[in-house]
Amino acid sequence: MNFYEIEKKIDKIEEKLKSLHERDDIDKEKLKAIEEKFKRKIEKFYSNLTPYQKVLLARHPNRPKFLDYVN
């Protein structure tokens, strides 16, 4: 599995979490615990990147550009 495939899976999980927040029948405490666990996994993933993966991340097509910071 390449780096971009992993990022796509992360995006899907984030979308699912966002949709779960909008539902009323979900236990908010459990959802918060799941989000915290997800955040820890993401932090662990990004802290263990190889040099090549860091280059891929730096050159990601959706990365912030100069004008995003200026405006």
SULDA-V143417 format. One record per pair of residues at least 12 apart in sequence whose C-alpha atoms are under 10 Angstrom apart, sorted by the first residue. I is the first residue (numbers start at 1). J is the second residue. D is the distance in Angstrom with one decimal. If there is no record, write none. Layout:
# SULDA-V143417
((I:J:D) (I:J:D))
This chain:
# SULDA-V143417
((2:53:9.2) (3:49:9.6) (3:52:9.7) (3:53:6.8) (3:54:9.8) (3:56:7.8) (3:57:8.5) (4:53:9.5) (4:56:8.5) (4:57:8.9) (4:60:8.9) (6:45:9.9) (7:57:9.8) (10:38:9.3) (10:42:8.3) (13:35:9.9) (13:38:8.8) (14:35:9.0) (14:38:9.0) (17:31:8.0) (17:32:9.6) (17:34:8.8) (17:35:7.5) (17:38:9.8))
